[in-house]
Amino acid sequence: SYSILGAYHRLYPMILRWFGAHMGSDVQIADITMLLSSPSNLITAGNSLTTNSACLVAPVDVIDGQCTFQKVVFGDRVTLGNIVTIEGGAQLPDRCLIGGLTRVDTSKQFNHDSI
């Protein structure tokens, strides 16, 4: 996608905070358009979160015709690879690396220092 500000702009975390996301310090976001496609108040990020190209946070799910919203929580020092999808209810612990082309949902359990 196209962005006027370019990748990893220092305004991206401020924009998400303005929309209601809880962001720690030193947050690096490559592509904000994918993060703005969901309700920002459902995103909580610790310090040193890094997202690479085309990371989608999707806290919305439809179960039996009911639309549900769940928070997504990122711990400290979490890195997301390219084209990662994080579904609602996912909780990524501190020092976690998610590889490219990965889908994370509530069925996946991670420990600290997970790769």
Stockholm file with secondary structure:
# STOCKHOLM 1.0

chainA/1-115         SYSILGAYHRLYPMILRWFGAHMGSDVQIADITMLLSSPSNLITAGNSLTTNSACLVAPVDVIDGQCTFQKVVFGDRVTLGNIVTIEGGAQLPDRCLIGGLTRVDTSKQFNHDSI
#=GR chainA/1-115 SS CCCSSCTTCTHHHHHHHHTTCEECSSCEESCHHHHTTSCGGGEEECTTCEECTTCEEECEEEETTEEEECCEEECTTCEECTTCEEETTCEECSSCEECTTCEECTTCCCCTTCC
#=GC SS_cons         CCCSSCTTCTHHHHHHHHTTCEECSSCEESCHHHHTTSCGGGEEECTTCEECTTCEEECEEEETTEEEECCEEECTTCEECTTCEEETTCEECSSCEECTTCEECTTCCCCTTCC
//
